[in-house]
Amino acid sequence: MTKEDVAKLEAKIADTKAEMIKWMFIFWIGSIGVLSGIMITLFNVYSKH
């Protein structure tokens, strides 16, 4: 491997890492939204009794 190959590989790894972090945050936000909806629904159902 040449230095150019190593530099290309490092750049590709950095891009992949940034992409993974972006998708992880999207997943977390979605999960929090779903769990919040479930909790609000359960709270509304059980607070009426």
C-alpha positions in Angstrom: 0.0 0.0 0.0 1.2 3.4 -0.8 0.7 6.6 1.2 -2.0 7.6 -1.3 -3.9 4.4 -0.7 -3.7 4.8 3.0 -5.0 8.4 2.7 -7.9 7.3 0.6 -8.8 4.5 3.0 -8.6 6.9 6.0 -10.9 9.4 4.2 -13.4 6.6 3.4 -13.4 5.4 7.0 -14.0 9.0 8.2 -16.9 9.4 5.8 -18.4 6.1 6.9 -18.1 7.0 10.6 -19.8 10.3 10.0 -22.6 8.6 8.1 -23.1 6.0 10.9 -23.3 8.7 13.6 -25.9 10.6 11.5 -28.1 7.4 11.2 -27.7 6.6 14.9 -29.1 10.0 15.9 -32.0 9.6 13.4 -32.8 6.2 15.0 -32.6 7.5 18.5 -34.9 10.4 17.7 -37.4 8.0 16.1 -37.2 5.7 19.1 -37.8 8.5 21.6 -40.8 9.7 19.5 -42.4 6.3 19.5 -41.8 5.7 23.2 -43.1 9.2 24.1 -46.2 8.5 22.1 -46.8 5.2 23.9 -46.2 6.8 27.3 -48.6 9.7 26.6 -51.2 7.3 25.4 -50.9 5.1 28.5 -50.9 8.1 30.7 -54.1 9.4 29.1 -55.8 6.0 29.4 -55.0 5.4 33.0 -55.5 9.0 34.2 -59.2 8.9 33.3 -59.9 6.0 35.7 
